[in-house]
Amino acid sequence: MGIVSKPGSPYRVLDFGQVQIQMQVAQPTDENFLAHLDAETQRMNGYLRSRDRVVPHKAVVIHAPSCDLIPKASIRRLQAEWIIRNEHVLKIMCHSLAIIVPGTIVRNAVTAALWLAPMPVPMKVHRDMDAAVEWAIREADSIGGQVDSELRLGRCAAHPSL
């Protein structure tokens, strides 16, 4: 497992082979969220630049908000603008995305919103980390992807912060 987070980011990014978990660890502000998006852009562009030297692999990403289920409007706008600006890279780098939404009513609302405004890659809404990790492993397996054994064998017990 590798940790690829930028210091001060509201997210801790854990890589388990082709499964990536982005865990919210602090309240997002416009400033720290922009720093997180810049770090993600740099990381993805780094992978794109090295495509000629390595076999490209798509990630299965789990987004795990914890501090603020529905971020403030400015954060949602920054995220939407980043997704639009990086849609082509997301299609190259991501196989599928997931978000964890524990509450049934909010989970259904998020699912409905995704039907109306789909993401550039398939996105699934899960009730908890266990369901999301099991789904992510199946997704990675479906494309012949690599998943670190610590995540595959221990599921969420693979890392104490999960």
Secondary structure as a PSIPRED ss2 file (coil, helix, strand):
# PSIPRED VFORMAT (PSIPRED V4.0)

   1 M C   1.000  0.000  0.000
   2 G E   0.000  0.000  1.000
   3 I E   0.000  0.000  1.000
   4 V C   1.000  0.000  0.000
   5 S C   1.000  0.000  0.000
   6 K C   1.000  0.000  0.000
   7 P C   1.000  0.000  0.000
   8 G C   1.000  0.000  0.000
   9 S C   1.000  0.000  0.000
  10 P C   1.000  0.000  0.000
  11 Y E   0.000  0.000  1.000
  12 R E   0.000  0.000  1.000
  13 V E   0.000  0.000  1.000
  14 L E   0.000  0.000  1.000
  15 D E   0.000  0.000  1.000
  16 F E   0.000  0.000  1.000
  17 G E   0.000  0.000  1.000
  18 Q C   1.000  0.000  0.000
  19 V E   0.000  0.000  1.000
  20 Q E   0.000  0.000  1.000
  21 I E   0.000  0.000  1.000
  22 Q E   0.000  0.000  1.000
  23 M E   0.000  0.000  1.000
  24 Q E   0.000  0.000  1.000
  25 V C   1.000  0.000  0.000
  26 A C   1.000  0.000  0.000
  27 Q C   1.000  0.000  0.000
  28 P C   1.000  0.000  0.000
  29 T C   1.000  0.000  0.000
  30 D H   0.000  1.000  0.000
  31 E H   0.000  1.000  0.000
  32 N H   0.000  1.000  0.000
  33 F H   0.000  1.000  0.000
  34 L H   0.000  1.000  0.000
  35 A H   0.000  1.000  0.000
  36 H H   0.000  1.000  0.000
  37 L H   0.000  1.000  0.000
  38 D H   0.000  1.000  0.000
  39 A H   0.000  1.000  0.000
  40 E H   0.000  1.000  0.000
  41 T H   0.000  1.000  0.000
  42 Q H   0.000  1.000  0.000
  43 R H   0.000  1.000  0.000
  44 M H   0.000  1.000  0.000
  45 N H   0.000  1.000  0.000
  46 G H   0.000  1.000  0.000
  47 Y H   0.000  1.000  0.000
  48 L H   0.000  1.000  0.000
  49 R H   0.000  1.000  0.000
  50 S C   1.000  0.000  0.000
  51 R C   1.000  0.000  0.000
  52 D C   1.000  0.000  0.000
  53 R C   1.000  0.000  0.000
  54 V C   1.000  0.000  0.000
  55 V C   1.000  0.000  0.000
  56 P C   1.000  0.000  0.000
  57 H C   1.000  0.000  0.000
  58 K C   1.000  0.000  0.000
  59 A E   0.000  0.000  1.000
  60 V E   0.000  0.000  1.000
  61 V E   0.000  0.000  1.000
  62 I E   0.000  0.000  1.000
  63 H E   0.000  0.000  1.000
  64 A E   0.000  0.000  1.000
  65 P C   1.000  0.000  0.000
  66 S C   1.000  0.000  0.000
  67 C C   1.000  0.000  0.000
  68 D C   1.000  0.000  0.000
  69 L C   1.000  0.000  0.000
  70 I C   1.000  0.000  0.000
  71 P C   1.000  0.000  0.000
  72 K C   1.000  0.000  0.000
  73 A H   0.000  1.000  0.000
  74 S H   0.000  1.000  0.000
  75 I H   0.000  1.000  0.000
  76 R H   0.000  1.000  0.000
  77 R H   0.000  1.000  0.000
  78 L H   0.000  1.000  0.000
  79 Q H   0.000  1.000  0.000
  80 A H   0.000  1.000  0.000
  81 E H   0.000  1.000  0.000
  82 W H   0.000  1.000  0.000
  83 I H   0.000  1.000  0.000
  84 I H   0.000  1.000  0.000
  85 R H   0.000  1.000  0.000
  86 N C   1.000  0.000  0.000
  87 E H   0.000  1.000  0.000
  88 H H   0.000  1.000  0.000
  89 V H   0.000  1.000  0.000
  90 L H   0.000  1.000  0.000
  91 K H   0.000  1.000  0.000
  92 I H   0.000  1.000  0.000
  93 M H   0.000  1.000  0.000
  94 C E   0.000  0.000  1.000
  95 H E   0.000  0.000  1.000
  96 S E   0.000  0.000  1.000
  97 L E   0.000  0.000  1.000
  98 A E   0.000  0.000  1.000
  99 I E   0.000  0.000  1.000
 100 I E   0.000  0.000  1.000
 101 V C   1.000  0.000  0.000
 102 P C   1.000  0.000  0.000
 103 G C   1.000  0.000  0.000
 104 T H   0.000  1.000  0.000
 105 I H   0.000  1.000  0.000
 106 V H   0.000  1.000  0.000
 107 R H   0.000  1.000  0.000
 108 N H   0.000  1.000  0.000
 109 A H   0.000  1.000  0.000
 110 V H   0.000  1.000  0.000
 111 T H   0.000  1.000  0.000
 112 A H   0.000  1.000  0.000
 113 A H   0.000  1.000  0.000
 114 L H   0.000  1.000  0.000
 115 W H   0.000  1.000  0.000
 116 L H   0.000  1.000  0.000
 117 A C   1.000  0.000  0.000
 118 P C   1.000  0.000  0.000
 119 M C   1.000  0.000  0.000
 120 P C   1.000  0.000  0.000
 121 V C   1.000  0.000  0.000
 122 P C   1.000  0.000  0.000
 123 M E   0.000  0.000  1.000
 124 K E   0.000  0.000  1.000
 125 V E   0.000  0.000  1.000
 126 H E   0.000  0.000  1.000
 127 R C   1.000  0.000  0.000
 128 D C   1.000  0.000  0.000
 129 M H   0.000  1.000  0.000
 130 D H   0.000  1.000  0.000
 131 A H   0.000  1.000  0.000
 132 A H   0.000  1.000  0.000
 133 V H   0.000  1.000  0.000
 134 E H   0.000  1.000  0.000
 135 W H   0.000  1.000  0.000
 136 A H   0.000  1.000  0.000
 137 I H   0.000  1.000  0.000
 138 R H   0.000  1.000  0.000
 139 E H   0.000  1.000  0.000
 140 A H   0.000  1.000  0.000
 141 D H   0.000  1.000  0.000
 142 S H   0.000  1.000  0.000
 143 I C   1.000  0.000  0.000
 144 G C   1.000  0.000  0.000
 145 G C   1.000  0.000  0.000
 146 Q C   1.000  0.000  0.000
 147 V E   0.000  0.000  1.000
 148 D C   1.000  0.000  0.000
 149 S H   0.000  1.000  0.000
 150 E H   0.000  1.000  0.000
 151 L H   0.000  1.000  0.000
 152 R H   0.000  1.000  0.000
 153 L H   0.000  1.000  0.000
 154 G H   0.000  1.000  0.000
 155 R H   0.000  1.000  0.000
 156 C H   0.000  1.000  0.000
 157 A H   0.000  1.000  0.000
 158 A H   0.000  1.000  0.000
 159 H C   1.000  0.000  0.000
 160 P C   1.000  0.000  0.000
 161 S C   1.000  0.000  0.000
 162 L C   1.000  0.000  0.000
